[in-house]
Amino acid sequence: MDYENLMKSMEASAEEKREELLRKARESAAKIEEEARLKADEIVKGHISRASRDLEVDRNRLLYEARSKARGESAAIMHEYFSRAFSLAEGRLAAIRQENGYEDFFRRAMAEAIDAIGEKKFVLHVDPRDEDLCRRIIGTMGIECPVQADISCAGGLNVSTPDGRTVVFNTIESRLKSARERHRLEVFSALFGD
C-alpha cells in the first residue's frame, strides 16, 4: 500500500471514529438531558403536590373557621330571639291574674302539684293575691290542708310536704323556667345537631 492510500485509510478511519464518538456523545447528552428532564418533572410534581396539600389544608382551615364563625353568629342570634321570646312571655304572664282563664289555670296547677307531691298531707304555698282564690277552690274540691300566703309570684302555687323536705314548684315563673330550659335544649340541639 502506498503512502497516499495509507493516509486516506487513516483519515477515513479517524473520521469514522470521530463520527462514532460524536454519535455516542450526542446519545449520552440526550440520555442525560432526558434524565434531567424526568428529574425536574419529578421535583416539580413534588412541589405541586406539596403546594396542593398545603392549599387543601388552608382551604379546609378557612372553611372550618368560617363555619365556626357562622355557627357562633347563628347561636348568638338564636339566643337573642330566644331571650326576647321568653322576655315577652314573662311580660304577658305578669298580668295573668286579670285574665278570665286564670281561675281554671290555678285549679289545674293546684291539681298537678298535689298529684306530683304524692302525699296525703301537704301545704299549699301561694302569693297573698291568690289566697282567697286558693281557699275557694280547695273548698269546692273538698280538700283540707293548710294554705300559706308566703310566696311572691306572677301566678300559680307551690305544694310541699308538711316538713318542707319536698316541694313541687308550679308557679308561672317555675313553669317558664322549665319551658326555657326544655326549649333551650331543643333549639341548640337543632342548631348544632347534638
HUHU-V972919 format. One record per pair of residues at least 12 apart in sequence whose C-alpha atoms are under 10 Angstrom apart, sorted by the first residue. I is the first residue (numbers start at 1). J is the second residue. If there is no record, write none. Layout:
BEGIN
[[I & J] [I & J]]
END
This chain:
BEGIN
[[71 & 191] [71 & 192] [74 & 191] [74 & 192] [75 & 187] [75 & 188] [75 & 191] [75 & 192] [78 & 184] [78 & 187] [78 & 188] [78 & 191] [79 & 184] [79 & 187] [79 & 188] [82 & 180] [82 & 183] [82 & 184] [82 & 187] [83 & 180] [83 & 184] [85 & 180] [86 & 176] [86 & 177] [86 & 179] [86 & 180] [89 & 176] [90 & 154] [90 & 172] [90 & 173] [90 & 176] [91 & 154] [93 & 154] [93 & 155] [93 & 172] [93 & 173] [93 & 176] [94 & 153] [94 & 154] [94 & 155] [94 & 172] [94 & 173] [95 & 154] [95 & 155] [96 & 154] [96 & 155] [96 & 156] [96 & 172] [97 & 129] [97 & 130] [97 & 154] [97 & 155] [97 & 156] [102 & 155] [102 & 156] [103 & 130] [103 & 133] [103 & 134] [103 & 137] [103 & 156] [104 & 137] [105 & 155] [105 & 156] [106 & 130] [106 & 133] [106 & 134] [106 & 137] [106 & 155] [106 & 156] [106 & 157] [106 & 170] [106 & 171] [106 & 172] [107 & 133] [107 & 134] [107 & 137] [107 & 138] [107 & 141] [107 & 156] [107 & 157] [108 & 156] [109 & 155] [109 & 156] [109 & 157] [109 & 158] [109 & 169] [109 & 170] [109 & 171] [109 & 172] [109 & 175] [110 & 124] [110 & 134] [110 & 137] [110 & 138] [110 & 156] [110 & 157] [110 & 158] [110 & 159] [110 & 170] [110 & 171] [111 & 138] [111 & 141] [112 & 159] [112 & 168] [112 & 170] [113 & 156] [113 & 157] [113 & 158] [113 & 159] [113 & 160] [113 & 167] [113 & 168] [113 & 169] [113 & 170] [113 & 171] [114 & 158] [114 & 159] [114 & 160] [114 & 161] [114 & 168] [114 & 170] [115 & 159] [115 & 168] [116 & 159] [116 & 167] [116 & 168] [116 & 169] [116 & 170] [117 & 158] [117 & 159] [117 & 160] [117 & 161] [117 & 166] [117 & 167] [117 & 168] [117 & 169] [118 & 161] [118 & 168] [119 & 160] [119 & 161] [119 & 162] [119 & 166] [120 & 145] [120 & 161] [121 & 144] [121 & 145] [121 & 146] [121 & 160] [121 & 161] [121 & 162] [122 & 144] [122 & 145] [122 & 146] [122 & 147] [122 & 159] [122 & 160] [122 & 161] [122 & 162] [122 & 163] [122 & 164] [122 & 166] [122 & 167] [123 & 144] [123 & 145] [123 & 146] [123 & 147] [123 & 148] [123 & 158] [123 & 159] [123 & 160] [123 & 161] [123 & 162] [123 & 163] [123 & 164] [123 & 167] [124 & 138] [124 & 145] [124 & 146] [124 & 147] [124 & 148] [124 & 149] [124 & 150] [124 & 157] [124 & 158] [124 & 159] [124 & 160] [124 & 161] [124 & 162] [124 & 167] [124 & 168] [125 & 146] [125 & 147] [125 & 148] [125 & 149] [125 & 150] [125 & 151] [125 & 152] [125 & 156] [125 & 157] [125 & 158] [125 & 159] [125 & 160] [125 & 167] [125 & 168] [125 & 169] [125 & 170] [125 & 171] [126 & 147] [126 & 148] [126 & 149] [126 & 150] [126 & 151] [126 & 152] [126 & 153] [126 & 155] [126 & 156] [126 & 157] [126 & 158] [126 & 159] [126 & 171] [127 & 148] [127 & 149] [127 & 150] [127 & 151] [127 & 152] [127 & 153] [127 & 154] [127 & 155] [127 & 156] [127 & 157] [127 & 158] [127 & 171] [128 & 148] [128 & 149] [128 & 150] [128 & 151] [128 & 152] [128 & 153] [129 & 149] [129 & 151] [129 & 152] [129 & 153] [129 & 154] [129 & 155] [130 & 149] [130 & 152] [130 & 153] [130 & 154] [130 & 155] [130 & 156] [130 & 157] [131 & 147] [131 & 148] [131 & 149] [131 & 150] [131 & 157] [132 & 147] [132 & 149] [134 & 147] [134 & 148] [134 & 149] [134 & 156] [134 & 157] [135 & 147] [145 & 162] [146 & 162] [147 & 159] [151 & 171] [152 & 171] [153 & 171] [153 & 172] [153 & 173] [153 & 174] [154 & 171] [154 & 172] [154 & 173] [155 & 170] [155 & 171] [155 & 172] [155 & 173] [155 & 174] [156 & 169] [156 & 170] [156 & 171] [156 & 172] [156 & 173] [156 & 174] [156 & 175] [157 & 169] [157 & 170] [157 & 171] [157 & 172] [157 & 173] [157 & 174] [158 & 170] [158 & 171] [158 & 174] [159 & 171]]
END
